[in-house]
Amino acid sequence: MAKARIGHFVEAQVLEALGVDYIDESEVLTPADENNHISKKNFKIPFVCGARDLGEALRRIGEGSAMIRTKGEAGSGNMWKPLDMQEKFWDK
């Protein structure tokens, strides 16, 4: 799995040409385009995307994402954060 910046389809094309197994359109990297995510339907390789709530997850799926991961607070060490995140995710 390799990371590509949000909205940077050329990075995704390069990663696909390199033969990676999955592309993670990652919010950790500086976004190339904050308003437009990569249109994943033009790729043969599956994409993984993060989502903060159900609406965002459905938008990523609509763009062609094969897998959704919920976003947590990386490095916080708080084991309850992911559970709180899941509750917020499904409550919306």
Long-range contacts (C-beta under 8 A, 24 or more apart in sequence): 1-48, 3-28, 3-29, 4-29, 4-38, 5-29, 5-30, 5-31, 5-32, 6-31, 6-32, 6-33, 6-34, 6-37, 6-38, 7-31, 7-32, 7-33, 7-34, 7-35, 7-36, 7-37, 7-38, 8-32, 8-33, 8-38, 9-38, 9-39, 12-38, 12-40, 12-43, 12-47, 13-43, 15-45, 16-43, 16-44, 16-45, 20-45, 21-45, 22-46, 22-47, 22-48, 22-66, 22-67, 23-47, 23-48, 24-48, 24-49, 25-49, 25-60, 25-65, 26-50, 27-71, 28-74, 37-63, 38-63, 39-63, 39-64, 40-64, 40-65, 40-66, 51-89, 52-85, 52-88, 52-89, 53-88, 53-89, 53-92, 54-89, 54-90, 54-92, 55-92, 57-89
